[in-house]
């Protein structure tokens, strides 16, 4: 019976445990053990398959840890808060009429989209910029009566689109170290160029979601100024020296990423420049690194565990049984097959909360399945990508969604589920699934 297939049991275990708010790492280990033993593998072999492949995720984990330290160093410079304060000063000096209010609203939305892109590719700090940049700007958003659901979706659009389509920074980690590597390990013979071409339709889905967000949340929304003003306001000193050193660090990080194709090396050099320039005092450097490691540690451990989980799925040998069953179930309908794979991927990512962690899990299943069903390489990339990233924008446990709420809810006026998670799920996952199916049919 297909419901007892070890792959289905393992994945279901991970999803159910994650949705029950059990730590994802524990869920991945439990899923691997249960699925592996159900396939008939001795427990010792299951543990061996899981453990022997953990090293494959170590490089990714170390990338995250170093990037976390770099992000904390950027915050330590005081530049993010300085930029926020300059923006507040400019806006409060303007006399706002309806036209100027709309222009400033558009400018802020585009600024947050740009900040999201920069946080993934140029200055790879991931979600760390949100609690640094956003809380000081809440009074500006309230003055302009901007709906924070629009701002949340704007940052989500910038971040997710950036790491899925631009191969630098976190984009390099996702597209090359995770996505491309797992596709190759699962039997595909492709390069980065094919991956980027296959990402076009998911990218169109993200653009559509952003545009529908702009329309849906275009109306004014009132917020309580008293709650905003009651927040403790942090002050940071941002000297000319800090600006110069930070500029050198950011440029060096970006150049090294491109020149040596190493996000880790770029972030490490950037952090050392912050230390040598005394923006981060050498006596505080250990504490800053520790803070960065803590910020990214959960993602890093999930990635390592997901690599071991994926290895166990391959070792069971039950992937082919699942492939054969689905081929028989959908018959010759590629549309139904693509829809089923995307929905399963959405469910997995909703439970885990990370597209980075989902790819190693689904690649082992989807690549042989797509090959057996006759999908082209580009269509396979499109299906796998949509299945992996759809839940990242809309999962309540996604680090992207949690990051949005951490900044926008600093004054207690932005609900995580109704103002961050549900708007992202509606506006991004529906067009992602739609464009994913279109791409699967025509590529």
Secondary structure, 3 states (H helix, E strand, C coil): CHHHCHHHHHHHHHHHHHHCCCCHHHHHHHHHHHHHHHCCCCHHHHHHHHHHCHHHHHHHHHHHHHHHHHHHHHHHCCHHHHHHHHHHHHHHCCCCCHHHHHHHHHHHHHHHHHHHHHHHHCCCCCCHHHHHHCHHHHHHHHHCCCCHHHHHHHHHHHHHHHHHHCCCCHHHHHHHHHHHHHHHHCCCCCCHHHHHHHCHHHHHHHHHHHHHHHHHCCCCCCCCHHHHHCCCCCCCCCCHHHHHHHHHHHHHHHHHHHHHCCHHHHHHHHHHHHHHCCCCCCCCHHHHHHHHHHHHHHHHHHHHHHHHHHHHHHHHCCHHHHHHHHHHHHCCCHHHHHHHHHHHHHHHHHHHCCHHHHHHHHHHHHHHHHHHHCCCHHHHHHHHHHHHHCCCCCCCCCHHHHHHHHHHCCCCCCCHHHHHHHHHHHHHHHHHHHHHHHHHHHC
